[in-house]
Amino acid sequence: MSTNISLIKLFEEVEVMLDIKISSKKRLFEEIGLCIEEKYGVPRAETFDALFAREKLGSTNIGHGIALPHGRLKQLKRFVGVFARLEEPIQFESGDSKPVQMVFVLLTPKVKQQNQHLAYLAHFARVFSEQSVRNELLKATGETEVRALLEK
C-alpha cells in the first residue's frame, strides 16, 4: 500500500474528536464506544470490549505520542476510523514511555480479510511516524482542518 494514500479516503468518513478530556485508556475506549454507538448503532460495550481485548495482547502505542487501537466488530458493514486528540496526554504503555495525545482507531467488520486490516495499520504507522504530520495534527483548530490534513 502506497504512503501516498490518504487516510481519510480509506473510509467513507472518519470521526474526529478534538481536545477531549480523558484520564485513562479505559475512559478513551468508553468515549470512542459512545461515538460509534451514536453514529453507527453498534452498542458502546462491543466497541469497548473489542479495543480493550486487543490492548490486552499488547499496547497499540506506536511511539511519538500516537496510538493505533483497533478491533473487529461484527455489526459493522465497512471500515470505520476515529481520530482523537486528547487535551492532555495519557499513559498508554509503550517502549518509548511517552504518553499518548493522538489516537487513530481502526474498527473493522469481522468479515473483512485479516491482511487488509494489517495493511491499513502498517500504512497508518508510516504516516503518523512523520513528525510534520504529528505537528500539524496537534496544531489543527477544528474538525475540518483535521480532515483536510488526513486527506493529504
Short mmCIF file of the C-alpha atoms (twelve columns), coordinates in Angstrom:
data_MODEL
# 
_entry.id   MODEL 
# 
loop_
_atom_site.group_PDB 
_atom_site.id 
_atom_site.type_symbol 
_atom_site.label_atom_id 
_atom_site.label_alt_id 
_atom_site.label_comp_id 
_atom_site.label_asym_id 
_atom_site.label_seq_id 
_atom_site.Cartn_x 
_atom_site.Cartn_y 
_atom_site.Cartn_z 
_atom_site.pdbx_PDB_model_num 
ATOM 1   C CA . MET A 1   0.000   0.000   0.000  1 
ATOM 2   C CA . SER A 2   1.498   3.331   -1.020 1 
ATOM 3   C CA . THR A 3   2.210   6.004   1.586  1 
ATOM 4   C CA . ASN A 4   0.563   8.486   -0.799 1 
ATOM 5   C CA . ILE A 5   -2.879  7.105   0.013  1 
ATOM 6   C CA . SER A 6   -4.999  9.496   2.042  1 
ATOM 7   C CA . LEU A 7   -6.023  8.068   5.406  1 
ATOM 8   C CA . ILE A 8   -9.471  9.542   5.167  1 
ATOM 9   C CA . LYS A 9   -10.093 8.102   1.690  1 
ATOM 10  C CA . LEU A 10  -9.761  4.585   3.095  1 
ATOM 11  C CA . PHE A 11  -13.073 5.214   4.848  1 
ATOM 12  C CA . GLU A 12  -16.410 6.755   3.887  1 
ATOM 13  C CA . GLU A 13  -15.924 9.049   6.871  1 
ATOM 14  C CA . VAL A 14  -13.507 9.469   9.743  1 
ATOM 15  C CA . GLU A 15  -14.956 10.575  13.050 1 
ATOM 16  C CA . VAL A 16  -12.925 13.375  14.646 1 
ATOM 17  C CA . MET A 17  -12.833 14.053  18.379 1 
ATOM 18  C CA . LEU A 18  -10.706 17.064  19.345 1 
ATOM 19  C CA . ASP A 19  -9.235  18.062  22.687 1 
ATOM 20  C CA . ILE A 20  -11.272 15.587  24.655 1 
ATOM 21  C CA . LYS A 21  -10.732 15.385  28.400 1 
ATOM 22  C CA . ILE A 22  -9.748  11.798  29.150 1 
ATOM 23  C CA . SER A 23  -7.951  10.475  32.214 1 
ATOM 24  C CA . SER A 24  -7.157  6.921   31.094 1 
ATOM 25  C CA . LYS A 25  -7.103  4.446   28.249 1 
ATOM 26  C CA . LYS A 26  -10.272 2.872   29.651 1 
ATOM 27  C CA . ARG A 27  -12.122 6.221   29.539 1 
ATOM 28  C CA . LEU A 28  -10.839 6.806   25.999 1 
ATOM 29  C CA . PHE A 29  -12.251 3.477   24.817 1 
ATOM 30  C CA . GLU A 30  -15.566 4.295   26.528 1 
ATOM 31  C CA . GLU A 31  -15.774 7.642   24.682 1 
ATOM 32  C CA . ILE A 32  -14.938 6.015   21.363 1 
ATOM 33  C CA . GLY A 33  -17.591 3.375   22.069 1 
ATOM 34  C CA . LEU A 34  -20.143 6.120   22.683 1 
ATOM 35  C CA . CYS A 35  -19.165 7.870   19.424 1 
ATOM 36  C CA . ILE A 36  -19.532 4.626   17.426 1 
ATOM 37  C CA . GLU A 37  -22.855 3.825   19.101 1 
ATOM 38  C CA . GLU A 38  -24.265 7.268   18.258 1 
ATOM 39  C CA . LYS A 39  -23.044 7.233   14.660 1 
ATOM 40  C CA . TYR A 40  -23.298 3.561   13.637 1 
ATOM 41  C CA . GLY A 41  -25.663 1.959   16.164 1 
ATOM 42  C CA . VAL A 42  -23.115 -0.528  17.478 1 
ATOM 43  C CA . PRO A 43  -23.519 -0.895  21.262 1 
ATOM 44  C CA . ARG A 44  -20.733 1.002   23.027 1 
ATOM 45  C CA . ALA A 45  -19.810 -2.066  25.092 1 
ATOM 46  C CA . GLU A 46  -18.929 -4.020  21.931 1 
ATOM 47  C CA . THR A 47  -16.507 -1.336  20.758 1 
ATOM 48  C CA . PHE A 48  -15.002 -1.007  24.234 1 
ATOM 49  C CA . ASP A 49  -14.620 -4.788  24.584 1 
ATOM 50  C CA . ALA A 50  -13.001 -5.151  21.135 1 
ATOM 51  C CA . LEU A 51  -10.488 -2.353  21.772 1 
ATOM 52  C CA . PHE A 52  -9.721  -3.476  25.324 1 
ATOM 53  C CA . ALA A 53  -9.290  -7.132  24.277 1 
ATOM 54  C CA . ARG A 54  -6.772  -6.138  21.615 1 
ATOM 55  C CA . GLU A 55  -4.913  -3.888  24.044 1 
ATOM 56  C CA . LYS A 56  -4.549  -6.815  26.489 1 
ATOM 57  C CA . LEU A 57  -2.482  -8.586  23.812 1 
ATOM 58  C CA . GLY A 58  -0.001  -5.704  23.791 1 
ATOM 59  C CA . SER A 59  -0.019  -1.948  23.681 1 
ATOM 60  C CA . THR A 60  -1.030  -0.303  20.408 1 
ATOM 61  C CA . ASN A 61  1.108   2.731   21.269 1 
ATOM 62  C CA . ILE A 62  3.478   3.179   18.320 1 
ATOM 63  C CA . GLY A 63  5.550   5.893   19.989 1 
ATOM 64  C CA . HIS A 64  5.841   9.644   19.414 1 
ATOM 65  C CA . GLY A 65  2.615   10.194  21.390 1 
ATOM 66  C CA . ILE A 66  0.491   8.172   18.919 1 
ATOM 67  C CA . ALA A 67  -1.566  5.013   19.442 1 
ATOM 68  C CA . LEU A 68  -3.388  2.896   16.865 1 
ATOM 69  C CA . PRO A 69  -6.003  0.888   18.782 1 
ATOM 70  C CA . HIS A 70  -8.016  -1.461  16.622 1 
ATOM 71  C CA . GLY A 71  -10.691 -4.093  16.819 1 
ATOM 72  C CA . ARG A 72  -13.239 -6.114  14.890 1 
ATOM 73  C CA . LEU A 73  -16.984 -5.562  15.207 1 
ATOM 74  C CA . LYS A 74  -19.366 -7.991  13.541 1 
ATOM 75  C CA . GLN A 75  -22.117 -5.337  13.239 1 
ATOM 76  C CA . LEU A 76  -20.004 -3.023  11.071 1 
ATOM 77  C CA . LYS A 77  -20.527 -3.095  7.309  1 
ATOM 78  C CA . ARG A 78  -17.310 -1.206  6.466  1 
ATOM 79  C CA . PHE A 79  -14.088 0.073   7.975  1 
ATOM 80  C CA . VAL A 80  -14.556 2.912   10.464 1 
ATOM 81  C CA . GLY A 81  -11.860 5.324   11.593 1 
ATOM 82  C CA . VAL A 82  -11.840 7.603   14.622 1 
ATOM 83  C CA . PHE A 83  -9.179  10.262  15.125 1 
ATOM 84  C CA . ALA A 84  -8.988  11.556  18.704 1 
ATOM 85  C CA . ARG A 85  -6.727  14.297  20.004 1 
ATOM 86  C CA . LEU A 86  -6.610  14.414  23.778 1 
ATOM 87  C CA . GLU A 87  -6.473  17.638  25.752 1 
ATOM 88  C CA . GLU A 88  -3.801  16.097  27.986 1 
ATOM 89  C CA . PRO A 89  -1.647  13.063  27.130 1 
ATOM 90  C CA . ILE A 90  -2.402  9.775   28.926 1 
ATOM 91  C CA . GLN A 91  -0.270  6.754   29.725 1 
ATOM 92  C CA . PHE A 92  -0.635  4.031   27.127 1 
ATOM 93  C CA . GLU A 93  2.174   1.607   27.996 1 
ATOM 94  C CA . SER A 94  4.851   1.574   25.348 1 
ATOM 95  C CA . GLY A 95  8.525   1.036   24.773 1 
ATOM 96  C CA . ASP A 96  9.278   4.770   24.475 1 
ATOM 97  C CA . SER A 97  7.485   5.648   27.771 1 
ATOM 98  C CA . LYS A 98  5.853   8.693   26.134 1 
ATOM 99  C CA . PRO A 99  2.222   9.348   26.965 1 
ATOM 100 C CA . VAL A 100 -0.259  9.396   24.094 1 
ATOM 101 C CA . GLN A 101 -2.007  12.550  22.894 1 
ATOM 102 C CA . MET A 102 -3.314  11.405  19.496 1 
ATOM 103 C CA . VAL A 103 -5.129  8.200   18.657 1 
ATOM 104 C CA . PHE A 104 -6.337  6.775   15.371 1 
ATOM 105 C CA . VAL A 105 -8.773  3.913   15.936 1 
ATOM 106 C CA . LEU A 106 -9.425  1.363   13.205 1 
ATOM 107 C CA . LEU A 107 -12.629 -0.652  13.546 1 
ATOM 108 C CA . THR A 108 -13.041 -3.458  11.075 1 
ATOM 109 C CA . PRO A 109 -16.006 -5.625  10.083 1 
ATOM 110 C CA . LYS A 110 -15.336 -9.210  11.175 1 
ATOM 111 C CA . VAL A 111 -15.904 -10.429 7.614  1 
ATOM 112 C CA . LYS A 112 -13.010 -8.411  6.140  1 
ATOM 113 C CA . GLN A 113 -9.782  -10.194 5.408  1 
ATOM 114 C CA . GLN A 114 -7.029  -10.001 8.008  1 
ATOM 115 C CA . ASN A 115 -4.359  -8.866  5.516  1 
ATOM 116 C CA . GLN A 116 -6.340  -5.741  4.533  1 
ATOM 117 C CA . HIS A 117 -6.701  -4.796  8.207  1 
ATOM 118 C CA . LEU A 118 -2.963  -5.256  8.780  1 
ATOM 119 C CA . ALA A 119 -2.052  -3.300  5.643  1 
ATOM 120 C CA . TYR A 120 -4.120  -0.337  6.879  1 
ATOM 121 C CA . LEU A 121 -2.410  -0.443  10.273 1 
ATOM 122 C CA . ALA A 122 1.039   -0.515  8.672  1 
ATOM 123 C CA . HIS A 123 0.069   2.436   6.483  1 
ATOM 124 C CA . PHE A 124 -1.156  4.454   9.478  1 
ATOM 125 C CA . ALA A 125 2.044   3.718   11.371 1 
ATOM 126 C CA . ARG A 126 4.115   5.084   8.465  1 
ATOM 127 C CA . VAL A 127 2.002   8.233   8.117  1 
ATOM 128 C CA . PHE A 128 1.985   9.024   11.842 1 
ATOM 129 C CA . SER A 129 5.721   8.378   12.134 1 
ATOM 130 C CA . GLU A 130 6.301   11.625  10.219 1 
ATOM 131 C CA . GLN A 131 6.929   14.471  12.657 1 
ATOM 132 C CA . SER A 132 5.436   17.076  10.307 1 
ATOM 133 C CA . VAL A 133 2.124   15.174  10.227 1 
ATOM 134 C CA . ARG A 134 2.029   14.899  14.014 1 
ATOM 135 C CA . ASN A 135 2.837   18.595  14.469 1 
ATOM 136 C CA . GLU A 136 0.132   19.710  12.036 1 
ATOM 137 C CA . LEU A 137 -2.479  17.489  13.698 1 
ATOM 138 C CA . LEU A 138 -1.556  18.850  17.137 1 
ATOM 139 C CA . LYS A 139 -1.975  22.445  15.899 1 
ATOM 140 C CA . ALA A 140 -5.204  21.909  13.930 1 
ATOM 141 C CA . THR A 141 -8.000  24.112  15.252 1 
ATOM 142 C CA . GLY A 142 -11.083 22.231  14.084 1 
ATOM 143 C CA . GLU A 143 -12.541 19.057  12.597 1 
ATOM 144 C CA . THR A 144 -12.474 20.469  9.067  1 
ATOM 145 C CA . GLU A 145 -8.759  21.204  9.343  1 
ATOM 146 C CA . VAL A 146 -8.040  17.725  10.739 1 
ATOM 147 C CA . ARG A 147 -9.975  16.090  7.910  1 
ATOM 148 C CA . ALA A 148 -8.089  18.206  5.375  1 
ATOM 149 C CA . LEU A 149 -4.771  17.090  6.899  1 
ATOM 150 C CA . LEU A 150 -5.855  13.451  6.833  1 
ATOM 151 C CA . GLU A 151 -6.837  13.847  3.157  1 
ATOM 152 C CA . LYS A 152 -3.320  14.912  2.149  1 
# 
